[in-house]
Amino acid sequence: MLSVERYEQILRELEINKIVKVSELSMALGVTEKTIRIDLEALEKKGLLKRVHGGAVLQEEEERIFPIEERQSRVSDRKIAIATEAKNRIKPNETILLDGGSTTLQVAKLLGDFPVTVITNDIKIAHELIDKEKVQLMVLGGSRIGASSSLYGVQASEMLKKIRVNRLFFGATGVSIEHGLTVLNSFHVEWKSQIVACADCVTLLAESSKFGKVGLIQFATIDNLDEIITDYHLERDIEQELMKRGLSLTICQKSG
């Protein structure tokens, strides 16, 4: 088993149980306890967990980048502001691709007052759009993995090869100038790499808390982006570095 495969399984167990033990992981993954300790050390350096005696636990809430359902479901003012800015970029009769995620779901909720074609692989986004008469909806098929509302697989990948869209709106687990855009699960990588390649305008929607974080696997670099929409808590030095790259950077200000 490759180290990245072990990392994924360790994180999956941690997400479910909130704590993992070295001895149990060693038996489950068929490797030595020393190997597991090395794995946990590597994951801690990435900010994905916190080691404790005999195992590991989730990071503190403010440092956590796990896609835990409770955390994803929170609709903050920042997400709404980012989604509103994204919606305002869309022109009537364009074709857009909405990747699965809590912020892109907010974009879907704002659509409906002008004609637009929306392509998505996300069941929640499709459900939000299905009754909106001015939205032409195309859902890419596949299989749901775990508790995700997004569909992945050969069907979705094959359809993407035939599609060209005006705009892509998507997110990432981690956003780093040095390490690029990263995710925690390998099944996300091919999909996200493909959607980045099929859009005329690639727009990352990311709360400021995602910047400076690094997931397990890179699927794109900062230079693959055309636009970034984020919130007013973005650190000034990161803002300056992004501007040097020639990206269109929009920072949504605090309402009121």
C-alpha positions as CSV (number, residue, x, y, z in Angstrom):
1,M,0.0,0.0,0.0
2,L,1.3,3.4,-1.0
3,S,1.8,6.0,1.7
4,V,-0.8,8.3,0.2
5,E,-3.4,5.4,0.4
6,R,-2.6,4.9,4.0
7,Y,-2.9,8.7,4.6
8,E,-6.4,8.6,3.1
9,Q,-7.5,5.7,5.2
10,I,-6.1,7.2,8.4
11,L,-7.9,10.5,7.7
12,R,-11.1,8.7,6.8
13,E,-11.0,6.9,10.1
14,L,-10.2,10.1,11.9
15,E,-13.1,11.9,10.3
16,I,-15.5,9.2,11.4
17,N,-14.2,8.5,14.9
18,K,-12.5,11.8,15.8
19,I,-9.6,9.7,17.2
20,V,-7.3,7.0,15.9
21,K,-4.9,4.6,17.7
22,V,-1.6,3.5,16.4
23,S,-2.1,-0.1,17.4
24,E,-5.5,-0.4,15.6
25,L,-4.2,1.4,12.5
26,S,-1.2,-0.9,12.4
27,M,-3.5,-4.0,12.3
28,A,-6.0,-2.5,9.9
29,L,-3.5,-1.4,7.4
30,G,-1.0,-4.3,7.7
31,V,2.0,-2.2,8.5
32,T,4.2,-1.8,11.6
33,E,3.4,0.7,14.4
34,K,6.6,2.5,13.5
35,T,5.3,3.1,10.0
36,I,2.0,4.4,11.4
37,R,3.8,6.8,13.7
38,I,5.8,8.1,10.8
39,D,2.5,8.6,8.8
40,L,0.9,10.5,11.7
41,E,4.0,12.7,12.0
42,A,3.8,13.5,8.3
43,L,0.0,14.3,8.5
44,E,0.6,16.5,11.6
45,K,3.2,18.5,9.7
46,K,0.5,19.1,7.0
47,G,-1.9,20.3,9.7
48,L,-4.3,17.5,9.2
49,L,-4.3,16.0,12.7
50,K,-2.7,16.4,16.1
51,R,-0.7,13.5,17.6
52,V,-1.4,12.4,21.1
53,H,-0.1,9.5,23.2
54,G,-0.8,6.3,21.3
55,G,-2.6,7.9,18.3
56,A,-4.0,11.1,17.0
57,V,-7.1,13.4,17.2
58,L,-8.6,16.1,15.0
59,Q,-7.0,19.5,14.9
60,E,-8.5,22.3,16.9
61,E,-11.5,23.8,15.1
62,E,-9.9,26.9,13.9
63,E,-7.0,24.9,12.3
64,R,-9.1,22.1,10.9
65,I,-9.4,21.6,7.1
66,F,-11.3,18.3,7.3
67,P,-14.5,18.3,5.1
68,I,-16.6,17.3,8.0
69,E,-20.3,17.5,7.1
70,E,-21.2,19.8,10.1
71,R,-18.4,22.2,9.1
72,Q,-19.3,22.2,5.4
73,S,-23.0,22.8,6.2
74,R,-22.3,26.1,7.9
75,V,-23.4,29.0,5.7
76,S,-21.3,32.0,6.8
77,D,-21.7,35.6,5.7
78,R,-18.3,35.1,3.9
79,K,-19.6,32.2,1.8
80,I,-22.7,34.2,0.9
81,A,-20.6,37.2,-0.1
82,I,-18.3,35.0,-2.2
83,A,-21.3,33.3,-3.9
84,T,-23.0,36.6,-4.6
85,E,-19.8,37.9,-6.3
86,A,-19.6,34.7,-8.3
87,K,-23.2,35.0,-9.5
88,N,-22.6,38.6,-10.5
89,R,-19.9,37.4,-12.9
90,I,-22.3,35.1,-14.9
91,K,-23.8,36.5,-18.0
92,P,-27.2,35.5,-19.5
93,N,-27.0,32.4,-21.7
94,E,-23.6,31.3,-20.6
95,T,-22.7,27.8,-19.8
96,I,-21.2,27.3,-16.3
97,L,-19.9,24.3,-14.4
98,L,-20.5,24.2,-10.6
99,D,-18.3,21.8,-8.7
100,G,-19.8,20.3,-5.6
101,G,-19.3,22.3,-2.4
102,S,-21.0,24.5,0.2
103,T,-20.1,27.8,-1.5
104,T,-21.0,26.6,-5.0
105,L,-24.3,25.4,-3.6
106,Q,-24.9,29.0,-2.5
107,V,-24.2,30.1,-6.1
108,A,-26.9,27.7,-7.3
109,K,-29.4,29.2,-4.8
110,L,-28.9,32.6,-6.2
111,L,-29.5,31.6,-9.8
112,G,-32.9,31.6,-11.6
113,D,-33.6,35.2,-12.7
114,F,-31.9,34.9,-16.1
115,P,-31.2,32.1,-18.6
116,V,-28.1,30.0,-18.0
117,T,-26.9,26.5,-18.6
118,V,-25.5,24.8,-15.5
119,I,-23.5,21.6,-15.6
120,T,-22.8,19.8,-12.2
121,N,-22.0,16.5,-10.7
122,D,-23.5,17.4,-7.4
123,I,-26.9,16.1,-6.3
124,K,-27.6,19.0,-3.8
125,I,-26.9,21.6,-6.5
126,A,-29.0,19.7,-9.0
127,H,-31.9,19.6,-6.5
128,E,-31.6,23.3,-5.9
129,L,-31.8,24.1,-9.6
130,I,-34.3,21.5,-10.9
131,D,-37.4,23.7,-10.5
132,K,-35.8,26.9,-11.9
133,E,-37.3,27.3,-15.3
134,K,-34.6,29.6,-16.7
135,V,-31.8,27.2,-15.7
136,Q,-30.9,24.5,-18.3
137,L,-29.6,21.8,-16.0
138,M,-27.1,19.0,-17.0
139,V,-26.1,16.5,-14.3
140,L,-23.0,14.3,-14.9
141,G,-23.6,10.8,-13.7
142,G,-21.4,8.6,-11.6
143,S,-21.2,7.0,-8.1
144,R,-21.4,8.7,-4.8
145,I,-18.4,8.0,-2.5
146,G,-19.0,8.1,1.2
147,A,-21.3,10.9,2.5
148,S,-20.5,13.2,-0.4
149,S,-23.3,14.6,-2.5
150,S,-21.1,14.6,-5.6
151,L,-20.9,11.9,-8.2
152,Y,-17.6,10.6,-9.6
153,G,-16.6,7.9,-12.0
154,V,-16.1,7.0,-15.7
155,Q,-19.4,8.5,-16.8
156,A,-18.7,11.9,-15.5
157,S,-15.1,11.9,-16.7
158,E,-16.1,10.8,-20.3
159,M,-18.7,13.5,-20.5
160,L,-16.2,16.1,-19.4
161,K,-14.0,15.3,-22.4
162,K,-16.8,16.5,-24.7
163,I,-17.7,19.6,-22.8
164,R,-16.5,23.2,-23.0
165,V,-17.9,25.8,-20.6
166,N,-17.7,29.5,-20.3
167,R,-17.0,29.5,-16.5
168,L,-16.0,27.1,-13.8
169,F,-16.7,27.8,-10.2
170,F,-15.0,25.4,-7.8
171,G,-13.2,25.0,-4.4
172,A,-10.3,23.2,-2.9
173,T,-9.3,21.8,0.5
174,G,-6.1,23.7,0.6
175,V,-4.8,26.7,-1.4
176,S,-1.0,27.4,-1.3
177,I,1.1,29.5,-3.6
178,E,3.9,27.0,-3.2
179,H,2.0,23.8,-3.2
180,G,-1.0,24.8,-5.4
181,L,-4.5,23.5,-5.0
182,T,-4.9,20.4,-3.0
183,V,-7.5,17.9,-1.8
184,L,-7.6,15.1,0.7
185,N,-9.0,12.3,-1.5
186,S,-7.5,10.8,-4.6
187,F,-10.9,10.3,-6.3
188,H,-11.2,14.1,-6.4
189,V,-8.0,14.6,-8.3
190,E,-8.9,13.4,-11.8
191,W,-12.3,15.2,-11.6
192,K,-10.9,18.5,-10.5
193,S,-8.0,18.4,-13.0
194,Q,-10.5,17.8,-15.8
195,I,-12.9,20.6,-14.9
196,V,-10.0,23.1,-14.7
197,A,-9.0,22.1,-18.2
198,C,-12.5,22.4,-19.8
199,A,-13.3,26.0,-18.8
200,D,-12.6,29.3,-20.6
201,C,-12.5,31.1,-17.2
202,V,-11.4,29.2,-14.1
203,T,-12.7,30.8,-10.9
204,L,-11.7,29.5,-7.4
205,L,-14.2,30.2,-4.7
206,A,-12.4,29.9,-1.3
207,E,-12.8,31.4,2.1
208,S,-9.6,32.9,3.4
209,S,-9.2,30.1,5.9
210,K,-8.3,27.8,3.0
211,F,-5.2,29.8,2.1
212,G,-1.9,28.5,3.5
213,K,-3.4,25.0,4.0
214,V,-2.1,22.0,2.2
215,G,-4.1,18.8,1.6
216,L,-2.7,15.4,0.5
217,I,-2.7,15.6,-3.3
218,Q,-2.2,18.5,-5.7
219,F,-4.6,18.8,-8.7
220,A,-3.7,22.2,-10.0
221,T,-1.3,25.1,-9.5
222,I,-2.2,28.7,-8.7
223,D,-1.2,29.6,-12.3
224,N,-4.0,27.4,-13.6
225,L,-6.5,29.9,-12.2
226,D,-7.9,33.0,-13.9
227,E,-9.8,34.4,-10.9
228,I,-10.0,34.0,-7.2
229,I,-12.9,35.2,-5.1
230,T,-12.3,35.2,-1.3
231,D,-13.1,37.2,1.8
232,Y,-11.7,40.2,3.7
233,H,-9.7,38.0,6.2
234,L,-7.2,37.0,3.6
235,E,-3.7,37.8,4.9
236,R,-2.0,40.8,3.3
237,D,1.2,39.0,2.3
238,I,-0.8,36.2,0.5
239,E,-2.9,38.9,-1.2
240,Q,0.3,40.6,-2.5
241,E,1.8,37.3,-3.7
242,L,-1.4,36.4,-5.6
243,M,-1.5,39.9,-7.2
244,K,2.1,39.4,-8.4
245,R,0.9,36.3,-10.3
246,G,-1.4,38.5,-12.5
247,L,-4.5,36.8,-11.2
248,S,-7.9,38.6,-10.9
249,L,-8.3,38.7,-7.2
250,T,-11.6,39.8,-5.7
251,I,-11.8,40.2,-1.9
252,C,-15.4,40.4,-0.7
253,Q,-15.8,43.1,2.0
254,K,-17.7,42.7,5.2
255,S,-21.3,43.6,4.8
256,G,-22.7,46.5,6.7
